[in-house]
């Protein structure tokens, strides 16, 4: 983990292919799956910046969801290829905000949009400052 440089990448896209277990009997992705996918997006955005969440935790830095919003536009379906774009929109003293767009790349249709706010806490659950190395680089 590079603790000396700030975050340089503020947007990252991952591919997702819904699994059978994530759908209902009609093959539509269940609404509860989207926050899990958003977490995948955040984790991979961190990784693209050379940060690994497991290592953050080992250094006493934890993040918890303080707020999450999802606007469902069209259903996502079993086994279709999707793209999730995750954007880190704001980093402040104790929280990080992200925006998400889930779409089908074959036709560009947006299936869902969302946002989340993560609070930075220590191992005892007390709010703490976000480490300097997690702020955007100049």
N, C-alpha and C positions, 0 to 999 in steps of 0.2 A: 504494500500500500504506500503510495506516495503522499507523504504528509506535508510536503513543502510547497506544492503548487496548488493553485485553485482549480476548480472544476472548469473545463473548457468546452465540453459538449453539453448543450442544453436540450437537445432533441434526439430521440432515438426511436427507430421503428423495429418491431419484432413481428415475425410471422407466427400465426396461431392457426391450428387446425382443430376445431372442436372434436372432442372424443365422445364416444357413444354415452359414456357415463355422465357427461355434462348436459345431456339433452333429455327432453320429456319423450313420451311415446310417439309424438308427432315429429320427432327429429329436430325440434326447436331448442336452442340453448336456453337453459334455465337462467332466470334473472340473477340468481345468487352467484353465478360463475364470473360475472363481469368484474367484481372487485378483486377476485383472484387473478384474473388476467391483468388488471391494472397493477397489481403487485409485481407480476412478472415484468411488466414494462418498466417500473421504477427500479427494480433490481438490475435489469440489463442496462439501463441508463447509467446507474452507478458503476457497473462493471466497465462500460465503455469509457468511463473517466478514471479507470484504474483503481476504483474502490470496491471492496468486497464487503457486503453487509456483515458477514460472519466476523471479519476482522474489525469492523466498527464496534460490534458488540464486545469483542475481546478487549477493546480499548475503552469500554464503558460508555459507548454512544449507542443509544437505542431510539427507535422512532415508532410512534404509535399513531394510528389514525385518529384525528380529532374531528374530521368532517369528511364526508364523501357524498358526492352527488352523481347520479347517472340519468341521462335522458336516453331512453330507448326509442329509436326511430324505426328500425326495420328488424325483423328477426334474423338472428344468426342461426345457421343450420349445421347439422352434423356433417363433418368431413369436408366442409368447404374451406378453401384457403382464405385466411383473413390477415389483415395488417393492422397492428395497433401502434399508433404513434403516441409517444409519451413526451411531454414537454415540461421541463422544470421552469415554471413561470415566475417564481419568486422565492428568494431565500432571505429570511429575516433572522433576527436574533435567536429565536427559539423554535421557528417553524419553517417548513418547506411546503410550497404549493406546486401542484402538478395539474396539467390538463391532458385529456386523452381523446383520441379520435380512433374509433374502430371502423374499418371499412373493408369492403370486398374489392381487392385490386382488379379483378377481371372487368368490373363495370364502374368502379369508383363510387359506388353507393355507400354513404355513411350509415352504419347500422346503429351506432351508439356514440354518445359524447359524454364526457364526465370530467370531474375535477375532484381533487382531494387536498386536504391539509394534514400534514404530519407534524406532530409535536416531538421535539427532542427531549428525551428524559435520560436519567441515569439509572443504574441497576436497582435503585430503590424506588423508582417511579416518580422521582422529583424532576420537575422541569429544569433543564439546563441549557446553557448556550450551545449553539451549533459550533463545532470546531472551525477555526479559521480556514483550514484546508478544504472545507466543503463550500466555501463561498465562490462565486464565479471569478475566474481569473480576469484581470484587467486587459 
